Amino acid sequence: MRATKAILLVHWLLAIWGCMVFPGAYAWSNFTILALGVWAVAQRDSIDAISMFLGGLVVTIFLDIIHISIFYPRTSVSDTERFSAGMAIVSALLKPVSCCFVYQMHRERGAFLGPSQDHSAYQTIDSPEAPADLESRAHVPQGY
């Protein structure tokens, strides 16, 4: 759980610094994902929360690349703009590492990526095997 809080803190700081030069969509995408991260911290057993946070981190990697490549200031870059853009780039570079940690937490909560492997005690209707207790009751005559 501490790792999630550390990830949130680092990306929150980097997003704030990145928003100095990339406002608008960059801010919305990053702060939305941070809100999902807060949800994942608040509900420690929720697989949905950590899944949404992981998926959001993956999506924002690509969104950050697009935002930085389109809106990077090309003329007369001040030190503040250079710092802000650098922090946005550092955030984009750290997100794959954060995804690895969040994926590990995703697995610790009992979730996995792939087809469902639900091994419940219920049998399907089409099952050729009948439960043992039903077979034993089938031979007992019932009086009405």
C-alpha positions as CSV (number, residue, x, y, z in Angstrom):
1,M,0.0,0.0,0.0
2,R,2.9,2.3,0.7
3,A,4.1,1.8,-2.9
4,T,0.7,3.1,-4.2
5,K,1.0,6.2,-2.1
6,A,4.5,6.8,-3.2
7,I,3.5,6.4,-6.8
8,L,0.7,8.8,-6.4
9,L,2.9,11.4,-4.6
10,V,5.6,11.3,-7.3
11,H,3.2,11.5,-10.2
12,W,1.2,14.2,-8.5
13,L,4.3,16.4,-8.1
14,L,5.4,15.7,-11.7
15,A,1.9,16.4,-13.0
16,I,1.8,19.7,-11.2
17,W,5.1,20.8,-12.6
18,G,4.2,19.5,-16.1
19,C,1.0,21.5,-16.0
20,M,3.0,24.8,-16.0
21,V,3.7,24.4,-19.7
22,F,1.1,21.8,-20.7
23,P,-2.3,22.9,-19.4
24,G,-5.7,21.6,-20.5
25,A,-5.9,18.0,-21.7
26,Y,-2.5,17.0,-20.1
27,A,-3.8,18.2,-16.7
28,W,-7.2,16.5,-17.1
29,S,-5.7,13.1,-18.1
30,N,-3.1,13.0,-15.4
31,F,-5.3,14.3,-12.5
32,T,-8.1,11.9,-13.5
33,I,-5.7,9.0,-13.2
34,L,-4.4,10.3,-9.9
35,A,-8.1,10.3,-8.7
36,L,-8.3,6.6,-9.7
37,G,-5.2,6.0,-7.7
38,V,-6.7,7.6,-4.7
39,W,-9.7,5.3,-5.1
40,A,-7.3,2.3,-5.3
41,V,-5.7,3.4,-2.0
42,A,-9.0,4.0,-0.3
43,Q,-10.5,0.7,-1.2
44,R,-7.7,-1.8,-0.6
45,D,-9.6,-4.9,-1.6
46,S,-11.2,-3.5,-4.7
47,I,-10.0,-5.2,-7.9
48,D,-11.9,-2.7,-10.0
49,A,-10.1,0.3,-8.5
50,I,-6.6,-1.1,-9.1
51,S,-7.6,-2.3,-12.5
52,M,-8.8,1.1,-13.5
53,F,-5.7,2.8,-12.1
54,L,-3.4,0.4,-14.0
55,G,-5.4,0.8,-17.3
56,G,-5.4,4.6,-16.8
57,L,-1.6,4.7,-16.3
58,V,-1.1,2.7,-19.5
59,V,-3.4,5.0,-21.5
60,T,-1.7,8.2,-20.1
61,I,1.7,7.0,-21.2
62,F,0.5,7.4,-24.8
63,L,-1.4,10.5,-24.1
64,D,1.6,12.1,-22.4
65,I,3.7,11.3,-25.5
66,I,1.1,12.9,-27.7
67,H,0.7,16.0,-25.5
68,I,4.5,16.6,-25.2
69,S,5.2,16.0,-28.9
70,I,2.4,18.4,-30.1
71,F,2.5,21.2,-27.5
72,Y,6.3,21.3,-26.7
73,P,7.3,25.0,-26.9
74,R,9.6,25.4,-29.9
75,T,10.4,29.1,-29.8
76,S,12.3,31.0,-27.0
77,V,12.0,28.4,-24.3
78,S,12.4,29.9,-20.8
79,D,14.0,28.1,-17.9
80,T,10.6,27.5,-16.4
81,E,9.1,26.1,-19.6
82,R,12.2,23.8,-19.9
83,F,11.8,22.6,-16.3
84,S,8.1,22.0,-16.7
85,A,8.5,20.1,-20.0
86,G,11.3,18.1,-18.4
87,M,9.1,17.1,-15.5
88,A,6.4,16.0,-17.9
89,I,8.9,13.9,-19.8
90,V,10.2,12.4,-16.5
91,S,6.6,11.6,-15.6
92,A,6.1,9.8,-18.9
93,L,9.3,7.9,-18.4
94,L,8.4,6.8,-14.9
95,K,4.9,5.6,-15.8
96,P,6.0,2.2,-17.2
97,V,7.9,1.6,-13.9
98,S,4.8,2.6,-12.0
99,C,2.7,0.2,-14.1
100,C,5.0,-2.7,-13.1
101,F,4.4,-1.9,-9.4
102,V,0.7,-1.4,-9.8
103,Y,0.4,-4.6,-11.8
104,Q,2.1,-6.4,-9.0
105,M,-0.4,-4.9,-6.6
106,H,-3.2,-5.9,-9.0
107,R,-2.0,-9.5,-8.8
108,E,-1.7,-9.4,-5.0
109,R,-5.4,-8.4,-4.8
110,G,-6.3,-11.6,-6.6
111,A,-6.8,-10.2,-10.0
112,F,-5.2,-11.3,-13.3
113,L,-5.2,-10.4,-16.9
114,G,-6.8,-12.9,-19.2
115,P,-9.8,-15.1,-19.5
116,S,-11.8,-15.8,-16.3
117,Q,-10.7,-18.9,-14.4
118,D,-13.6,-19.1,-11.9
119,H,-13.5,-22.4,-10.1
120,S,-16.7,-22.2,-8.2
121,A,-18.6,-25.1,-6.7
122,Y,-21.5,-24.6,-9.0
123,Q,-22.1,-27.0,-11.9
124,T,-23.5,-26.0,-15.3
125,I,-26.8,-27.4,-16.5
126,D,-25.1,-29.0,-19.4
127,S,-22.7,-30.9,-17.1
128,P,-22.8,-34.7,-17.8
129,E,-22.1,-35.5,-14.2
130,A,-24.9,-35.4,-11.7
131,P,-24.1,-34.6,-8.1
132,A,-23.8,-37.7,-5.9
133,D,-26.6,-36.8,-3.5
134,L,-29.1,-36.5,-6.5
135,E,-28.2,-40.0,-7.8
136,S,-28.7,-41.5,-4.4
137,R,-32.2,-39.9,-4.1
138,A,-33.2,-41.0,-7.6
139,H,-33.7,-44.7,-6.5
140,V,-35.8,-43.9,-3.4
141,P,-39.5,-44.2,-4.0
142,Q,-41.4,-41.2,-2.9
143,G,-44.9,-41.6,-1.5
144,Y,-47.5,-38.8,-2.0
